[in-house]
Amino acid sequence: MGLKVAKFGGSSVADAIQIEKIKDIIMSSDERRYIVVSAPGKRFDDDAKITDLLYLCKTHMEHKLPYQQLFQVICDRYMAVEVNLGTDVDLRKEFSRIEKDMNEGASTDYVASRGEYLNAMMIASYLGFDFVDSADMVKFNEKGKLDAEATDEAIRKVLSKHEKAVIPGFYGSKADGSIKTFSRGGSDVTGSLIAKAMGADVYENWTDVSGFLVADPRIVKTPKPIGTISYKELRELSYMGASVLHEDAIHPARVANIPINIRNTNRPEDEGTMITAEPALENERIITGIAGKKDFTSITIYKSMLNDERGFVRRLSSVLEDLNIPIEHMPSGIDTLSVVLTNEDIDGRLDEILDSFQKQLAPDHMEVEDDLALIATVGSGMSYRPGVSAKLFSALAEVGVNIRMIDQGSSEMNIIVGVKNKDFEKSIKAIYEAFEK
């Protein structure tokens, strides 16, 4: 029998109705043996996430403000789910212990983690699975950094004693036993760590979307779904702003070469998107996805005989390093070199940057364009295929978009173009229609 580790996000466990759905999913396959759950998320648009309410409780306590009403809202949500599911968990005892810990100065990480802790206990009871606290398995060092080796060993040791278990995501513990939370995508990371340690065949990540789409549905109407995407393609798209799993959540599964399947709790019949080590062998597919971001600035430096000058790029990089500004892209020509920076990183220091470039690089002249959007067209199918660039550029020309910058990776897996911010949405639509219609 194979093994699947399944993680269910906040929207998938937001209330009793959603939890009933995940039970049907879990029980439909004996391979789903280790289940990682988030804290309850929003049930509707104006609702609050349990984790946000817990953070708010802690803030109120720190500022000597009444917190009891907020805490009661949290308790009431769990009690409503318990009643509807008919679980056998002494939640009142847990609430009392958590409140006592809060009043005795429990850390913010501890308070925030209780959303996952309570939900996992309740769901384990509902499923008839064992509850296993992630604090016993996910290990952080004294500096608060994940200890991957110790975590791997602890997960195998603990879960080898449990045929089926529900595990809270988002947190672990330090050597002194104190709770430490992940900074981003915590439950996703927990699931990935467990999948790696237990040698899972698949890591399923259940959420409220049926995988990834070729383009942003807010820009392109009903874009096609992405059936399979490689880790490298995903990295390119996520860097350019596509809403995907955080890199920390992907890394453990990627190291162990475990495919990740993004699935929809509300549409379990959909196959979702499979993230794999190698690109899909679909010869007819040219591009995998299109993503982009607005608000970049391009500084183009012109200097005669630039290609013969030693140390130029090093000096340029040093200027930006001293200002703590990362370089997004660096297209170059024989006598020109451009640096593309985000407007957020520049943060009103453009004159300072230009002045430093003038002193350190002695350019003939410089040009600045400060309202650029970058769009990445990504796909392993683009490699060594003639006519892809021409097709992309023609599509933009046909809708009257002037390309301000072109940058193609050495792998030929992506083409990045810079356009005016006002042409961002129009450009994505044009590229999508050129390759997917």
N, C-alpha and C positions, 0 to 999 in steps of 0.2 A: 504494500500500500504506500502511495506517495504521501508527501507532507506539504500542506499549504499553511502558511502563516497569514492570517487575515487581520487587517487593521481597519477599524471603523471610525471615521471622523465625527466631529461634533454634530453635524447635521444628520448623521445616520443614527445617532443615539440621543436625539434631542428630547424625545418623549416616549411614552409607552407604545404609541402607534409605530414609531420608527424602530423601536427595539423588537417589536413583534416581527417586523420585516427582516431584521438581521438574524433572528432565530431561524426563520424559514430558510434563509441563505446558508447559514452555518450547518443546519441539520440536513441540507440537501446533499452534503458530501462528507463522508467520514474522514476525508483527507484534511478538513479544516479543524485542526486540533488545538492550535494556539491562537488565541484571539486577543488582540490589543485594542483597547477602547480609549477614546478621548472623553473629556468632560462633556456634559450636555451643551449643545450649541443653541443657536437661535431656532425657535419654532416658527417664527414669522418675522417679517422685516423689522418691526419696531421692538422685537424682543431683545433680551440681553443674554449673553453667554454666561454660563455659570462661572467660568474662570475670571471674567471681567468683574463679576459681582464679588468674588472672593478678594481680588486685588483691591476693590473699592472698600470692602470691610477693613482690610488691613490699613489702608490709608486713613480711614475714619479713626481707627484706634490710635494711630500714630499722632493724629492731630487732636486727640482728646474729644472727638465728636461721637455722638451716639451711633452705634453700629448695629444694634439689636434688630431693628426693622429690616435692614438689608440681609442680615443673617437668617432671619425668619423666612424671607422670600426664597432663599436658597433651600432651606429645610423643607418648605412647602412643596417646592418642585420635585424634590426627591420622594417625599411622602406620597404625592399624587401618582408618581410612576409606580411606587411600591404597591399601592392599593390596586391600580389598574392591572398590574402584572401578577399580583398575588404571590410575591416573593417572600421568603422567610429570612429577613435580615433585621437585626435590631438596630435600625437607623437612629433611633433616639439616643441610644447609648453612644453611638459614633458621633452624633452632633454634640453631645455633652462633652465628650473627650476633646473634640476639635476646639470647641469654644473655650474650654479650660486651658488648652495649650495656647490659644491666641491670647488669652488674658495673662498668661505667664511669659509672654514675649516671644512666641514662636516666630520664626523667620518668615519673610515674604515668600520664599520658595516653598516652605512647608504649607503655608496657607493656600497658595495658588494650586498646589498639587492635590489638594483634598477633593477637587472636582473629579479628577480621574479615579482617585482611590475609591470614593463612594460609588461611582458609577460601575466600576469593575466588580466590586463586591456584589452589587445588586444584580448585574447581568450574569455573573457566575452562578448565583443562586437560581436565577430564572432558567438558565441553560442546563443546570445540573453539572456544571464543570467545577473544577477546583479554582479557588482564587489564589493567585500568587502575586505577592507585592513586588513591584519592580525595584523597590529599594533594596531588596535582597539580591538583585542580579546586576543592575546597571550601576557601575562603579565610577566615581569621579575621584581625582587626586586632590591633595590639599589646596591646590590652586584653582580648583573648580573645573578642570579639564577632564574630559572623558578618558578613562583608562581602558582602552579598547581590549587589551590582552586580558586584563582581570575581568572585564565584563564578559568576554567570550567564554572564559573558563567558568564563571559563576552561573551564566545562563545554562550551559550544558549540565553542570552539576545539579542545579535546582530543578530544571524542567525534566531531567531524566527520571525524576520521581513522580511525574504527573503525566498521565496519558493525554488528558485534555485540560486546558487551563485558560482562564481569562486574566489578562495582565493589564494594569493601568499604564498608559503611555505618559510621556512628557517629563518624567523625573526618575532620579536614582538617588544614590546616597554617597557621601564621603566616608572616609575611613572611620571618622568619629561617630558615624550613624546619622549625621544631620542630612536633611533632604536638600538635594540640588536639582534644579530644573534645567532643561535644555533652553537655549535662547530662542530658537526658531524651529518650527515644524517638529516639536518634541515627540508627539505620538508617532509621527511618520518615522522618526529616527529609531524609536524603541522597536517598532515593527521590523525595521530593516536589520537591526542588531540581532533580534531573535531569529529572523530568517537565516542570517549568516551563521550564527552559532549552531543552530539545529540542522543546518544543511537542507533547508527547504527546497522543494522543487519549484515553487512559485511563491512570491510575496504579493498577496492581493491587497490593494489599497482601495477601500470602498469609501466613496464620497457621494456628492450630489450631481456629478456630471459623468457622462458616458465616455470617459477618456478625453484625449486631447483633440482639438480641431485644427485643421490646416491654417485657419486664420481666425482672428478675433470676431466672434459673432456680432459684436456691437458695431463692427465696420462692414463685414461681409455677411450678407443674408444667407442663413443656413449653409455655412461652410461644411465641406466634407469632413468626416472623422478620420483620424489617423489610426490605422489598424495596428501598425508596428513601427516603432521608432528605436533607433540605436541610442546608446548612452551618449555618444559623441554628438549626434544630431540634437538630442535633448539639451545638451550643454550649450550648444550654439543658440538655440531658441530661448532658453531660460535667461541667458546673458543679455539677450536683446529684449527682455521684458515679457516674454510669454509666461502665463501663469501656470507653472508646473511645480513639481516637488522641489524642495530646497536641496542643494547639493549635499548637505550633511545627511539627508535622508536617503539619498541614492547611493552614497559611497559604500556602506557595508555590503549591500547586495551586489553592487558592481564588482567589488573586490572578489566576492565569492562566485561571481558569474551566475547569479540567480536572477531570472527574469522578474520584472515587476509588472503586475497587471492592474491598471487603473479601471475600476468598475463603478457602476452607479447603483446604489442601494435601492433607489426607487424604480430602476429598470434593470433588474438582475439578468434579464434575458439578453441584454446587450453585451457583446463580447468585450467592449472597452478597448483600451490601448495597451499593447504589450511593449514594454521597454526591454530591449535585449542587447547583448554585447555586440552583435553584428547587425548591419542593416538588413532590412527585409529583401528577399530575393524576388522583387517585383520589377521585372525589366521595363514594364510600361510606365512605372512611376518615376517622374523626373524630380519633382520637389516633394519634400516631406512637410514643410511648414513655412509660414511667413510670419515674422514678428518684428516689432520695432518700437522705438521710443522717440519722444520729442525733446526739444530744448537742449541742443548741443551747440557748441561754438567751435569753429574751425579756424586755426591760425596757420596761414600758409607763409612760409619763409622762403624768400628768393635770394640766392647767392650764387654768383658766377663761380664755376669750377667746384661746386659743392661736392661732387662725386670724388674729388681727389683730396678733400680735406679730412685729416685724421682727427678723431675725437669729437666730431661735431654732435653726433647723436648722444654721446655720453654727457657732454656739457648741457645740452638741451634737457636731457632727463634729470640731471642734477638740479637744474633750476626748479623744475616742477616737484622734484622730491623734497627740496628745501621748503617749498610752499605746501607740501602734503597734498598735492593734486595728482591723482592717477591719470594715466594716458589711456583713453578709450581705443583710439586707432591712430596709426601713423602712416598714411599713404605717402609715397615719395616718387620723385622723378630725378632726372640727371642734375638739375640745378634748383630743384624745389623739394621742400619737405613740409608736410602738414601735420599738425597735431590736433586731434579732435578730443575735446574735453566737455564734460557736462556743465551746464550753466550752474547747477547746484554746487559742484565742486569749486568752480571759479568764485562764486559767492562775492561778487562785486570787486574782485581783485584783478580784473583784466588789465588795467593800466600798469599795475605792479608787474604782472607777467611780461607784458610787452617791453617794459623798461629793462627788466632783467635779461630778456632775450637780446635786446639791443646791445647791452653791455657785454654779455658773455659770448654772443654769437656773431656780432658785427654783420648783420644781414644787409644786402643791398636795399631791400624793402620788405615789408610784411603786409599781408591783407587779412582782414578779419571778417568772418561771417558768423553772426551770433543767433540766428533763428533757424537752425538746421534740425531736421528729423532724420534719424537713421533707420533704414529698413533692411532686415536680413532675410534673404531667400535661401533656405537651407534644404539640402537633400543629397544623400549619397549618390542618387541617380544622376546628379549633374556632372559627376566626375567623368572626364574624358568623352563627354557627349558633345558633339559639335552643334553650334547654333543656339545654345542655351542663353548665353549672354546677349546675343543679338535679339532673341525673342523677348527677353526681359526689357532691354533698352527700347525696342520698338514699341512695346506695350505702353511704356511711359511716354514716349514721344507722341503716340496717337492720342493721348488725353491731355497733351500740352504741358507735361511736366518736364522742367529743366533739371537734369541731374547735376548736382553741385560737387559730388564726390563719388568715387568708385574705389572699393577695396575688396579684393578677392583673396581668400585664404589659400595657402600653398596646397592644401588638400583638395582644392576645387570643390569642396563640399558646401561652400556658402559664397554668396555675393552680397556685399553690403553697399547700398547706395545712400547718398545723402541728398535730401530734397528740402525744400522750404517747409517749415512747419505747416503752412496753410495747404500744402499738397500731400500731407501725410496719408489721410484717409483715402483720397483719390488714387494715390499711388498703390496702396495695398490692394484696393479693389481691382485696379488694372492688372497687377501682377497675377492675382488670383485667377482672374478671368482668362488670362493668356495661357496659363498652365493647367487649369482645372475644368474649364468649360468644354 
